[in-house]
Amino acid sequence: MSKREIYKEYGINYVGGKIESPVGLIPELLVNGNAKLGKGVWTFSMLAGTKEYNVKINGIDYTVKGTCACDCCGCYAQTGNYRFSSTINALAIRTVIAREYIDFMKRAIMAQIQADNIKLLRIHASGDFFSAEYVNAWKEIASNSNSCVFWSYTKVKSFERSFDNIPNVNIVKSLIDGCGFNFGHCDYIIETYQKLLGLEKTVHICKCGVDKNQHCVNCKGCSENEYVLFIEHSTAYKAETDSSFPALVKLINAQ
């Protein structure tokens, strides 16, 4: 079937590369890869943090708040390209759809997974789970898309175990008991890694911070592990200039 026909089966009109939504004609909700993720890893992203943004969607004014419970120091999703008005607007559209039109979101995502034959999907390159209804929507999407592997991250303790009975979904802890966030400077990553090993936890350190050729498409770290640590990659911190960087590289390569 054509993409238009698949969307039609889900009750959605597909017009010239866009979809008709309750807020008008918008881009498809899933985006294919970037320099870090690699092509073949699709994402659904929303506004991060707690800030409110004033945006226009198809000529209508909206005030849209970020989906996170807090504003994390060093959050990459509030720096760099995420500050561009075009990026903010795109994230705001998905945030409005997720908050106000959850049934449409489910149908649109399931249709796109089928139409584009998506096999790897990261829920939230930015943003977080914000309600039980939203979590349940993703549970339904994943349960009806068995050929796709999903993974995500959350700081919300009550949602960490929500997908335990869905085998094609993995949730990584963004906030680790007794440690803190799962990202930080090199010395923090080394300390947290060793602490988790001491607690007999299986832990993976993301290699993207030390290998420019490493992409999510050729790694299963986040799709298989509960504990994954990331070198902070905000614009304010350059890991390669950190005195602890060589020791962290050695640790990563020994995984």
Secondary structure, 3 states (H helix, E strand, C coil): CCHHHHHHHCCCCEECCEEEECCEEEECCCEECCCCCCCCEEEECCCCCCCEEEEEECCEEEEEECCCCCCCCCCHHHCHHHHCHHHHHHHHHHHHHHHHCHHHHHHHHHHHHHHCCCCEEEECCCCCCCCHHHHHHHHHHHHCCCCCEEEEEECCHHHCCCCCCCCCEEEEECEECCCEECEECHHHHHHHHHHHHHCCCCEEECHHHCCCCCCHHHCCHHHHCCEEEEECCCCCCCHHHCCCHHHHHHHHHCC
